[in-house]
Amino acid sequence: MGQNLSSGNYHEWATAEPSRVMAFHSKSQWEEHYNASKGTDKLMVIDFTATWCGPCRWMEPTIDELSATFADVDFIKIDVDELMNVARQYGVQAMPTFLLMKNGKVVDKVVGAKKDELRNKIEQHSNKSQPYLHSNSYHYAI
């Protein structure tokens, strides 16, 4: 299947489906995406993470699963060591921190590796009228 495990887009146990999570490595890339998203009602989930953070790595498969499940949600990964100013701008003090944003404003927040809480908040704030990419073992009410 030609999986490229070193790219971070695949897990050893995953199929050949790439992650929908967008990682930003420069402040200008992030600001461009953020500014474009301000005029939309689309939910954006920002995962503030760090390479050295064990709970962050533990949450990666969940984030990939949620991004594959919720087609109407943008999933963003920001490494706090790479974009320290962005993390500071949003008051991130612990990892992982997940900010849920719509129209350029924070609508909710999850601090810590809380899979169920994150899933519930995404369900609560997502545009449920849009289809999911594919179903899996989790069932989401529409």
Phi and psi in radians as a Rosetta constraint file:
Dihedral C 1 N 2 CA 2 C 2 CIRCULARHARMONIC 1.258 0.35
Dihedral N 2 CA 2 C 2 N 3 CIRCULARHARMONIC 0.706 0.35
Dihedral C 2 N 3 CA 3 C 3 CIRCULARHARMONIC -1.225 0.35
Dihedral N 3 CA 3 C 3 N 4 CIRCULARHARMONIC 2.438 0.35
Dihedral C 3 N 4 CA 4 C 4 CIRCULARHARMONIC -1.930 0.35
Dihedral N 4 CA 4 C 4 N 5 CIRCULARHARMONIC 1.606 0.35
Dihedral C 4 N 5 CA 5 C 5 CIRCULARHARMONIC -1.251 0.35
Dihedral N 5 CA 5 C 5 N 6 CIRCULARHARMONIC -0.447 0.35
Dihedral C 5 N 6 CA 6 C 6 CIRCULARHARMONIC -1.282 0.35
Dihedral N 6 CA 6 C 6 N 7 CIRCULARHARMONIC -0.294 0.35
Dihedral C 6 N 7 CA 7 C 7 CIRCULARHARMONIC -1.332 0.35
Dihedral N 7 CA 7 C 7 N 8 CIRCULARHARMONIC -0.260 0.35
Dihedral C 7 N 8 CA 8 C 8 CIRCULARHARMONIC 1.423 0.35
Dihedral N 8 CA 8 C 8 N 9 CIRCULARHARMONIC 0.000 0.35
Dihedral C 8 N 9 CA 9 C 9 CIRCULARHARMONIC -1.578 0.35
Dihedral N 9 CA 9 C 9 N 10 CIRCULARHARMONIC -0.131 0.35
Dihedral C 9 N 10 CA 10 C 10 CIRCULARHARMONIC -2.349 0.35
Dihedral N 10 CA 10 C 10 N 11 CIRCULARHARMONIC 2.661 0.35
Dihedral C 10 N 11 CA 11 C 11 CIRCULARHARMONIC -1.886 0.35
Dihedral N 11 CA 11 C 11 N 12 CIRCULARHARMONIC 2.708 0.35
Dihedral C 11 N 12 CA 12 C 12 CIRCULARHARMONIC -0.971 0.35
Dihedral N 12 CA 12 C 12 N 13 CIRCULARHARMONIC -0.605 0.35
Dihedral C 12 N 13 CA 13 C 13 CIRCULARHARMONIC -1.599 0.35
Dihedral N 13 CA 13 C 13 N 14 CIRCULARHARMONIC -0.052 0.35
Dihedral C 13 N 14 CA 14 C 14 CIRCULARHARMONIC -1.416 0.35
Dihedral N 14 CA 14 C 14 N 15 CIRCULARHARMONIC 2.781 0.35
Dihedral C 14 N 15 CA 15 C 15 CIRCULARHARMONIC -1.342 0.35
Dihedral N 15 CA 15 C 15 N 16 CIRCULARHARMONIC -3.032 0.35
Dihedral C 15 N 16 CA 16 C 16 CIRCULARHARMONIC -1.414 0.35
Dihedral N 16 CA 16 C 16 N 17 CIRCULARHARMONIC 0.478 0.35
Dihedral C 16 N 17 CA 17 C 17 CIRCULARHARMONIC -1.629 0.35
Dihedral N 17 CA 17 C 17 N 18 CIRCULARHARMONIC 2.093 0.35
Dihedral C 17 N 18 CA 18 C 18 CIRCULARHARMONIC -1.260 0.35
Dihedral N 18 CA 18 C 18 N 19 CIRCULARHARMONIC 2.729 0.35
Dihedral C 18 N 19 CA 19 C 19 CIRCULARHARMONIC -1.221 0.35
Dihedral N 19 CA 19 C 19 N 20 CIRCULARHARMONIC 2.562 0.35
Dihedral C 19 N 20 CA 20 C 20 CIRCULARHARMONIC -1.620 0.35
Dihedral N 20 CA 20 C 20 N 21 CIRCULARHARMONIC 0.051 0.35
Dihedral C 20 N 21 CA 21 C 21 CIRCULARHARMONIC -1.339 0.35
Dihedral N 21 CA 21 C 21 N 22 CIRCULARHARMONIC 2.198 0.35
Dihedral C 21 N 22 CA 22 C 22 CIRCULARHARMONIC -1.662 0.35
Dihedral N 22 CA 22 C 22 N 23 CIRCULARHARMONIC 2.213 0.35
Dihedral C 22 N 23 CA 23 C 23 CIRCULARHARMONIC -1.801 0.35
Dihedral N 23 CA 23 C 23 N 24 CIRCULARHARMONIC 2.332 0.35
Dihedral C 23 N 24 CA 24 C 24 CIRCULARHARMONIC -1.934 0.35
Dihedral N 24 CA 24 C 24 N 25 CIRCULARHARMONIC 2.314 0.35
Dihedral C 24 N 25 CA 25 C 25 CIRCULARHARMONIC -2.028 0.35
Dihedral N 25 CA 25 C 25 N 26 CIRCULARHARMONIC -0.006 0.35
Dihedral C 25 N 26 CA 26 C 26 CIRCULARHARMONIC -2.412 0.35
Dihedral N 26 CA 26 C 26 N 27 CIRCULARHARMONIC 2.597 0.35
Dihedral C 26 N 27 CA 27 C 27 CIRCULARHARMONIC -1.099 0.35
Dihedral N 27 CA 27 C 27 N 28 CIRCULARHARMONIC -0.624 0.35
Dihedral C 27 N 28 CA 28 C 28 CIRCULARHARMONIC -1.184 0.35
Dihedral N 28 CA 28 C 28 N 29 CIRCULARHARMONIC -0.698 0.35
Dihedral C 28 N 29 CA 29 C 29 CIRCULARHARMONIC -1.043 0.35
Dihedral N 29 CA 29 C 29 N 30 CIRCULARHARMONIC -0.831 0.35
Dihedral C 29 N 30 CA 30 C 30 CIRCULARHARMONIC -1.068 0.35
Dihedral N 30 CA 30 C 30 N 31 CIRCULARHARMONIC -0.838 0.35
Dihedral C 30 N 31 CA 31 C 31 CIRCULARHARMONIC -1.086 0.35
Dihedral N 31 CA 31 C 31 N 32 CIRCULARHARMONIC -0.655 0.35
Dihedral C 31 N 32 CA 32 C 32 CIRCULARHARMONIC -1.096 0.35
Dihedral N 32 CA 32 C 32 N 33 CIRCULARHARMONIC -0.789 0.35
Dihedral C 32 N 33 CA 33 C 33 CIRCULARHARMONIC -1.162 0.35
Dihedral N 33 CA 33 C 33 N 34 CIRCULARHARMONIC -0.784 0.35
Dihedral C 33 N 34 CA 34 C 34 CIRCULARHARMONIC -1.033 0.35
Dihedral N 34 CA 34 C 34 N 35 CIRCULARHARMONIC -0.823 0.35
Dihedral C 34 N 35 CA 35 C 35 CIRCULARHARMONIC -1.099 0.35
Dihedral N 35 CA 35 C 35 N 36 CIRCULARHARMONIC -0.654 0.35
Dihedral C 35 N 36 CA 36 C 36 CIRCULARHARMONIC -1.192 0.35
Dihedral N 36 CA 36 C 36 N 37 CIRCULARHARMONIC -0.523 0.35
Dihedral C 36 N 37 CA 37 C 37 CIRCULARHARMONIC -1.457 0.35
Dihedral N 37 CA 37 C 37 N 38 CIRCULARHARMONIC -0.283 0.35
Dihedral C 37 N 38 CA 38 C 38 CIRCULARHARMONIC -1.062 0.35
Dihedral N 38 CA 38 C 38 N 39 CIRCULARHARMONIC -0.521 0.35
Dihedral C 38 N 39 CA 39 C 39 CIRCULARHARMONIC -1.583 0.35
Dihedral N 39 CA 39 C 39 N 40 CIRCULARHARMONIC 0.152 0.35
Dihedral C 39 N 40 CA 40 C 40 CIRCULARHARMONIC -2.061 0.35
Dihedral N 40 CA 40 C 40 N 41 CIRCULARHARMONIC 2.779 0.35
Dihedral C 40 N 41 CA 41 C 41 CIRCULARHARMONIC -1.627 0.35
Dihedral N 41 CA 41 C 41 N 42 CIRCULARHARMONIC 0.164 0.35
Dihedral C 41 N 42 CA 42 C 42 CIRCULARHARMONIC -1.296 0.35
Dihedral N 42 CA 42 C 42 N 43 CIRCULARHARMONIC 2.344 0.35
Dihedral C 42 N 43 CA 43 C 43 CIRCULARHARMONIC -1.268 0.35
Dihedral N 43 CA 43 C 43 N 44 CIRCULARHARMONIC 2.398 0.35
Dihedral C 43 N 44 CA 44 C 44 CIRCULARHARMONIC -2.157 0.35
Dihedral N 44 CA 44 C 44 N 45 CIRCULARHARMONIC 2.214 0.35
Dihedral C 44 N 45 CA 45 C 45 CIRCULARHARMONIC -1.875 0.35
Dihedral N 45 CA 45 C 45 N 46 CIRCULARHARMONIC 2.064 0.35
Dihedral C 45 N 46 CA 46 C 46 CIRCULARHARMONIC -1.828 0.35
Dihedral N 46 CA 46 C 46 N 47 CIRCULARHARMONIC 2.112 0.35
Dihedral C 46 N 47 CA 47 C 47 CIRCULARHARMONIC -1.710 0.35
Dihedral N 47 CA 47 C 47 N 48 CIRCULARHARMONIC 1.832 0.35
Dihedral C 47 N 48 CA 48 C 48 CIRCULARHARMONIC -1.500 0.35
Dihedral N 48 CA 48 C 48 N 49 CIRCULARHARMONIC 2.062 0.35
Dihedral C 48 N 49 CA 49 C 49 CIRCULARHARMONIC -2.390 0.35
Dihedral N 49 CA 49 C 49 N 50 CIRCULARHARMONIC 3.066 0.35
Dihedral C 49 N 50 CA 50 C 50 CIRCULARHARMONIC -2.608 0.35
Dihedral N 50 CA 50 C 50 N 51 CIRCULARHARMONIC 2.555 0.35
Dihedral C 50 N 51 CA 51 C 51 CIRCULARHARMONIC -1.113 0.35
Dihedral N 51 CA 51 C 51 N 52 CIRCULARHARMONIC -0.514 0.35
Dihedral C 51 N 52 CA 52 C 52 CIRCULARHARMONIC -1.504 0.35
Dihedral N 52 CA 52 C 52 N 53 CIRCULARHARMONIC -0.042 0.35
Dihedral C 52 N 53 CA 53 C 53 CIRCULARHARMONIC -1.559 0.35
Dihedral N 53 CA 53 C 53 N 54 CIRCULARHARMONIC 1.925 0.35
Dihedral C 53 N 54 CA 54 C 54 CIRCULARHARMONIC -1.038 0.35
Dihedral N 54 CA 54 C 54 N 55 CIRCULARHARMONIC -0.866 0.35
Dihedral C 54 N 55 CA 55 C 55 CIRCULARHARMONIC -1.052 0.35
Dihedral N 55 CA 55 C 55 N 56 CIRCULARHARMONIC -0.542 0.35
Dihedral C 55 N 56 CA 56 C 56 CIRCULARHARMONIC -1.128 0.35
Dihedral N 56 CA 56 C 56 N 57 CIRCULARHARMONIC -0.810 0.35
Dihedral C 56 N 57 CA 57 C 57 CIRCULARHARMONIC -1.118 0.35
Dihedral N 57 CA 57 C 57 N 58 CIRCULARHARMONIC -0.640 0.35
Dihedral C 57 N 58 CA 58 C 58 CIRCULARHARMONIC -1.125 0.35
Dihedral N 58 CA 58 C 58 N 59 CIRCULARHARMONIC -0.547 0.35
Dihedral C 58 N 59 CA 59 C 59 CIRCULARHARMONIC -1.437 0.35
Dihedral N 59 CA 59 C 59 N 60 CIRCULARHARMONIC -0.277 0.35
Dihedral C 59 N 60 CA 60 C 60 CIRCULARHARMONIC -0.926 0.35
Dihedral N 60 CA 60 C 60 N 61 CIRCULARHARMONIC -0.843 0.35
Dihedral C 60 N 61 CA 61 C 61 CIRCULARHARMONIC -1.073 0.35
Dihedral N 61 CA 61 C 61 N 62 CIRCULARHARMONIC -0.602 0.35
Dihedral C 61 N 62 CA 62 C 62 CIRCULARHARMONIC -1.165 0.35
Dihedral N 62 CA 62 C 62 N 63 CIRCULARHARMONIC -0.747 0.35
Dihedral C 62 N 63 CA 63 C 63 CIRCULARHARMONIC -1.117 0.35
Dihedral N 63 CA 63 C 63 N 64 CIRCULARHARMONIC -0.750 0.35
Dihedral C 63 N 64 CA 64 C 64 CIRCULARHARMONIC -1.080 0.35
Dihedral N 64 CA 64 C 64 N 65 CIRCULARHARMONIC -0.727 0.35
Dihedral C 64 N 65 CA 65 C 65 CIRCULARHARMONIC -1.117 0.35
Dihedral N 65 CA 65 C 65 N 66 CIRCULARHARMONIC -0.805 0.35
Dihedral C 65 N 66 CA 66 C 66 CIRCULARHARMONIC -1.116 0.35
Dihedral N 66 CA 66 C 66 N 67 CIRCULARHARMONIC -0.665 0.35
Dihedral C 66 N 67 CA 67 C 67 CIRCULARHARMONIC -1.177 0.35
Dihedral N 67 CA 67 C 67 N 68 CIRCULARHARMONIC -0.535 0.35
Dihedral C 67 N 68 CA 68 C 68 CIRCULARHARMONIC -1.359 0.35
Dihedral N 68 CA 68 C 68 N 69 CIRCULARHARMONIC -0.438 0.35
Dihedral C 68 N 69 CA 69 C 69 CIRCULARHARMONIC -1.474 0.35
Dihedral N 69 CA 69 C 69 N 70 CIRCULARHARMONIC -0.756 0.35
Dihedral C 69 N 70 CA 70 C 70 CIRCULARHARMONIC -1.741 0.35
Dihedral N 70 CA 70 C 70 N 71 CIRCULARHARMONIC 1.624 0.35
Dihedral C 70 N 71 CA 71 C 71 CIRCULARHARMONIC -1.187 0.35
Dihedral N 71 CA 71 C 71 N 72 CIRCULARHARMONIC -0.373 0.35
Dihedral C 71 N 72 CA 72 C 72 CIRCULARHARMONIC -1.623 0.35
Dihedral N 72 CA 72 C 72 N 73 CIRCULARHARMONIC 0.200 0.35
Dihedral C 72 N 73 CA 73 C 73 CIRCULARHARMONIC -2.170 0.35
Dihedral N 73 CA 73 C 73 N 74 CIRCULARHARMONIC 2.383 0.35
Dihedral C 73 N 74 CA 74 C 74 CIRCULARHARMONIC -1.565 0.35
Dihedral N 74 CA 74 C 74 N 75 CIRCULARHARMONIC 2.295 0.35
Dihedral C 74 N 75 CA 75 C 75 CIRCULARHARMONIC -1.957 0.35
Dihedral N 75 CA 75 C 75 N 76 CIRCULARHARMONIC 2.183 0.35
Dihedral C 75 N 76 CA 76 C 76 CIRCULARHARMONIC -2.108 0.35
Dihedral N 76 CA 76 C 76 N 77 CIRCULARHARMONIC 2.439 0.35
Dihedral C 76 N 77 CA 77 C 77 CIRCULARHARMONIC -2.059 0.35
Dihedral N 77 CA 77 C 77 N 78 CIRCULARHARMONIC 2.194 0.35
Dihedral C 77 N 78 CA 78 C 78 CIRCULARHARMONIC -2.203 0.35
Dihedral N 78 CA 78 C 78 N 79 CIRCULARHARMONIC 2.095 0.35
Dihedral C 78 N 79 CA 79 C 79 CIRCULARHARMONIC -1.394 0.35
Dihedral N 79 CA 79 C 79 N 80 CIRCULARHARMONIC 2.113 0.35
Dihedral C 79 N 80 CA 80 C 80 CIRCULARHARMONIC -1.139 0.35
Dihedral N 80 CA 80 C 80 N 81 CIRCULARHARMONIC -0.430 0.35
Dihedral C 80 N 81 CA 81 C 81 CIRCULARHARMONIC -1.340 0.35
Dihedral N 81 CA 81 C 81 N 82 CIRCULARHARMONIC -0.558 0.35
Dihedral C 81 N 82 CA 82 C 82 CIRCULARHARMONIC -1.373 0.35
Dihedral N 82 CA 82 C 82 N 83 CIRCULARHARMONIC -0.737 0.35
Dihedral C 82 N 83 CA 83 C 83 CIRCULARHARMONIC -2.107 0.35
Dihedral N 83 CA 83 C 83 N 84 CIRCULARHARMONIC 1.066 0.35
Dihedral C 83 N 84 CA 84 C 84 CIRCULARHARMONIC -0.998 0.35
Dihedral N 84 CA 84 C 84 N 85 CIRCULARHARMONIC -0.690 0.35
Dihedral C 84 N 85 CA 85 C 85 CIRCULARHARMONIC -1.145 0.35
Dihedral N 85 CA 85 C 85 N 86 CIRCULARHARMONIC -0.640 0.35
Dihedral C 85 N 86 CA 86 C 86 CIRCULARHARMONIC -1.175 0.35
Dihedral N 86 CA 86 C 86 N 87 CIRCULARHARMONIC -0.778 0.35
Dihedral C 86 N 87 CA 87 C 87 CIRCULARHARMONIC -1.063 0.35
Dihedral N 87 CA 87 C 87 N 88 CIRCULARHARMONIC -0.744 0.35
Dihedral C 87 N 88 CA 88 C 88 CIRCULARHARMONIC -1.133 0.35
Dihedral N 88 CA 88 C 88 N 89 CIRCULARHARMONIC -0.692 0.35
Dihedral C 88 N 89 CA 89 C 89 CIRCULARHARMONIC -1.004 0.35
Dihedral N 89 CA 89 C 89 N 90 CIRCULARHARMONIC -0.613 0.35
Dihedral C 89 N 90 CA 90 C 90 CIRCULARHARMONIC -1.722 0.35
Dihedral N 90 CA 90 C 90 N 91 CIRCULARHARMONIC 0.154 0.35
Dihedral C 90 N 91 CA 91 C 91 CIRCULARHARMONIC 1.194 0.35
Dihedral N 91 CA 91 C 91 N 92 CIRCULARHARMONIC 0.510 0.35
Dihedral C 91 N 92 CA 92 C 92 CIRCULARHARMONIC -1.263 0.35
Dihedral N 92 CA 92 C 92 N 93 CIRCULARHARMONIC 2.161 0.35
Dihedral C 92 N 93 CA 93 C 93 CIRCULARHARMONIC -2.153 0.35
Dihedral N 93 CA 93 C 93 N 94 CIRCULARHARMONIC -0.212 0.35
Dihedral C 93 N 94 CA 94 C 94 CIRCULARHARMONIC -2.455 0.35
Dihedral N 94 CA 94 C 94 N 95 CIRCULARHARMONIC 2.672 0.35
Dihedral C 94 N 95 CA 95 C 95 CIRCULARHARMONIC -2.107 0.35
Dihedral N 95 CA 95 C 95 N 96 CIRCULARHARMONIC 2.518 0.35
Dihedral C 95 N 96 CA 96 C 96 CIRCULARHARMONIC -1.364 0.35
Dihedral N 96 CA 96 C 96 N 97 CIRCULARHARMONIC 2.604 0.35
Dihedral C 96 N 97 CA 97 C 97 CIRCULARHARMONIC -2.129 0.35
Dihedral N 97 CA 97 C 97 N 98 CIRCULARHARMONIC 2.300 0.35
Dihedral C 97 N 98 CA 98 C 98 CIRCULARHARMONIC -2.017 0.35
Dihedral N 98 CA 98 C 98 N 99 CIRCULARHARMONIC 2.068 0.35
Dihedral C 98 N 99 CA 99 C 99 CIRCULARHARMONIC -1.789 0.35
Dihedral N 99 CA 99 C 99 N 100 CIRCULARHARMONIC 2.360 0.35
Dihedral C 99 N 100 CA 100 C 100 CIRCULARHARMONIC -1.874 0.35
Dihedral N 100 CA 100 C 100 N 101 CIRCULARHARMONIC 2.131 0.35
Dihedral C 100 N 101 CA 101 C 101 CIRCULARHARMONIC -2.194 0.35
Dihedral N 101 CA 101 C 101 N 102 CIRCULARHARMONIC 2.566 0.35
Dihedral C 101 N 102 CA 102 C 102 CIRCULARHARMONIC -2.464 0.35
Dihedral N 102 CA 102 C 102 N 103 CIRCULARHARMONIC 2.455 0.35
Dihedral C 102 N 103 CA 103 C 103 CIRCULARHARMONIC 0.895 0.35
Dihedral N 103 CA 103 C 103 N 104 CIRCULARHARMONIC 0.607 0.35
Dihedral C 103 N 104 CA 104 C 104 CIRCULARHARMONIC 1.355 0.35
Dihedral N 104 CA 104 C 104 N 105 CIRCULARHARMONIC 0.133 0.35
Dihedral C 104 N 105 CA 105 C 105 CIRCULARHARMONIC -2.128 0.35
Dihedral N 105 CA 105 C 105 N 106 CIRCULARHARMONIC 2.499 0.35
Dihedral C 105 N 106 CA 106 C 106 CIRCULARHARMONIC -1.261 0.35
Dihedral N 106 CA 106 C 106 N 107 CIRCULARHARMONIC 2.158 0.35
Dihedral C 106 N 107 CA 107 C 107 CIRCULARHARMONIC -1.857 0.35
Dihedral N 107 CA 107 C 107 N 108 CIRCULARHARMONIC -0.288 0.35
Dihedral C 107 N 108 CA 108 C 108 CIRCULARHARMONIC -2.916 0.35
Dihedral N 108 CA 108 C 108 N 109 CIRCULARHARMONIC 2.970 0.35
Dihedral C 108 N 109 CA 109 C 109 CIRCULARHARMONIC -2.691 0.35
Dihedral N 109 CA 109 C 109 N 110 CIRCULARHARMONIC 2.476 0.35
Dihedral C 109 N 110 CA 110 C 110 CIRCULARHARMONIC -2.254 0.35
Dihedral N 110 CA 110 C 110 N 111 CIRCULARHARMONIC 2.184 0.35
Dihedral C 110 N 111 CA 111 C 111 CIRCULARHARMONIC -1.941 0.35
Dihedral N 111 CA 111 C 111 N 112 CIRCULARHARMONIC 2.151 0.35
Dihedral C 111 N 112 CA 112 C 112 CIRCULARHARMONIC 1.862 0.35
Dihedral N 112 CA 112 C 112 N 113 CIRCULARHARMONIC 2.998 0.35
Dihedral C 112 N 113 CA 113 C 113 CIRCULARHARMONIC -1.493 0.35
Dihedral N 113 CA 113 C 113 N 114 CIRCULARHARMONIC 1.238 0.35
Dihedral C 113 N 114 CA 114 C 114 CIRCULARHARMONIC -1.950 0.35
Dihedral N 114 CA 114 C 114 N 115 CIRCULARHARMONIC 1.497 0.35
Dihedral C 114 N 115 CA 115 C 115 CIRCULARHARMONIC -1.011 0.35
Dihedral N 115 CA 115 C 115 N 116 CIRCULARHARMONIC -0.896 0.35
Dihedral C 115 N 116 CA 116 C 116 CIRCULARHARMONIC -1.154 0.35
Dihedral N 116 CA 116 C 116 N 117 CIRCULARHARMONIC -0.721 0.35
Dihedral C 116 N 117 CA 117 C 117 CIRCULARHARMONIC -1.089 0.35
Dihedral N 117 CA 117 C 117 N 118 CIRCULARHARMONIC -0.755 0.35
Dihedral C 117 N 118 CA 118 C 118 CIRCULARHARMONIC -1.096 0.35
Dihedral N 118 CA 118 C 118 N 119 CIRCULARHARMONIC -0.818 0.35
Dihedral C 118 N 119 CA 119 C 119 CIRCULARHARMONIC -1.022 0.35
Dihedral N 119 CA 119 C 119 N 120 CIRCULARHARMONIC -0.784 0.35
Dihedral C 119 N 120 CA 120 C 120 CIRCULARHARMONIC -1.100 0.35
Dihedral N 120 CA 120 C 120 N 121 CIRCULARHARMONIC -0.710 0.35
Dihedral C 120 N 121 CA 121 C 121 CIRCULARHARMONIC -1.227 0.35
Dihedral N 121 CA 121 C 121 N 122 CIRCULARHARMONIC -0.618 0.35
Dihedral C 121 N 122 CA 122 C 122 CIRCULARHARMONIC -1.132 0.35
Dihedral N 122 CA 122 C 122 N 123 CIRCULARHARMONIC -0.772 0.35
Dihedral C 122 N 123 CA 123 C 123 CIRCULARHARMONIC -1.009 0.35
Dihedral N 123 CA 123 C 123 N 124 CIRCULARHARMONIC -0.784 0.35
Dihedral C 123 N 124 CA 124 C 124 CIRCULARHARMONIC -1.089 0.35
Dihedral N 124 CA 124 C 124 N 125 CIRCULARHARMONIC -0.665 0.35
Dihedral C 124 N 125 CA 125 C 125 CIRCULARHARMONIC -1.787 0.35
Dihedral N 125 CA 125 C 125 N 126 CIRCULARHARMONIC -0.153 0.35
Dihedral C 125 N 126 CA 126 C 126 CIRCULARHARMONIC -1.358 0.35
Dihedral N 126 CA 126 C 126 N 127 CIRCULARHARMONIC 2.810 0.35
Dihedral C 126 N 127 CA 127 C 127 CIRCULARHARMONIC -1.444 0.35
Dihedral N 127 CA 127 C 127 N 128 CIRCULARHARMONIC 1.646 0.35
Dihedral C 127 N 128 CA 128 C 128 CIRCULARHARMONIC -1.208 0.35
Dihedral N 128 CA 128 C 128 N 129 CIRCULARHARMONIC -0.158 0.35
Dihedral C 128 N 129 CA 129 C 129 CIRCULARHARMONIC -1.336 0.35
Dihedral N 129 CA 129 C 129 N 130 CIRCULARHARMONIC -0.298 0.35
Dihedral C 129 N 130 CA 130 C 130 CIRCULARHARMONIC -1.526 0.35
Dihedral N 130 CA 130 C 130 N 131 CIRCULARHARMONIC 2.606 0.35
Dihedral C 130 N 131 CA 131 C 131 CIRCULARHARMONIC -1.297 0.35
Dihedral N 131 CA 131 C 131 N 132 CIRCULARHARMONIC 2.716 0.35
Dihedral C 131 N 132 CA 132 C 132 CIRCULARHARMONIC -1.489 0.35
Dihedral N 132 CA 132 C 132 N 133 CIRCULARHARMONIC 2.721 0.35
Dihedral C 132 N 133 CA 133 C 133 CIRCULARHARMONIC -1.122 0.35
Dihedral N 133 CA 133 C 133 N 134 CIRCULARHARMONIC -0.853 0.35
Dihedral C 133 N 134 CA 134 C 134 CIRCULARHARMONIC -2.808 0.35
Dihedral N 134 CA 134 C 134 N 135 CIRCULARHARMONIC 2.755 0.35
Dihedral C 134 N 135 CA 135 C 135 CIRCULARHARMONIC -1.549 0.35
Dihedral N 135 CA 135 C 135 N 136 CIRCULARHARMONIC 2.749 0.35
Dihedral C 135 N 136 CA 136 C 136 CIRCULARHARMONIC -2.450 0.35
Dihedral N 136 CA 136 C 136 N 137 CIRCULARHARMONIC -2.713 0.35
Dihedral C 136 N 137 CA 137 C 137 CIRCULARHARMONIC -1.249 0.35
Dihedral N 137 CA 137 C 137 N 138 CIRCULARHARMONIC -0.223 0.35
Dihedral C 137 N 138 CA 138 C 138 CIRCULARHARMONIC -1.649 0.35
Dihedral N 138 CA 138 C 138 N 139 CIRCULARHARMONIC 2.472 0.35
Dihedral C 138 N 139 CA 139 C 139 CIRCULARHARMONIC -1.990 0.35
Dihedral N 139 CA 139 C 139 N 140 CIRCULARHARMONIC 2.190 0.35
Dihedral C 139 N 140 CA 140 C 140 CIRCULARHARMONIC -1.964 0.35
Dihedral N 140 CA 140 C 140 N 141 CIRCULARHARMONIC 2.304 0.35
Dihedral C 140 N 141 CA 141 C 141 CIRCULARHARMONIC -1.264 0.35
Dihedral N 141 CA 141 C 141 N 142 CIRCULARHARMONIC 2.455 0.35
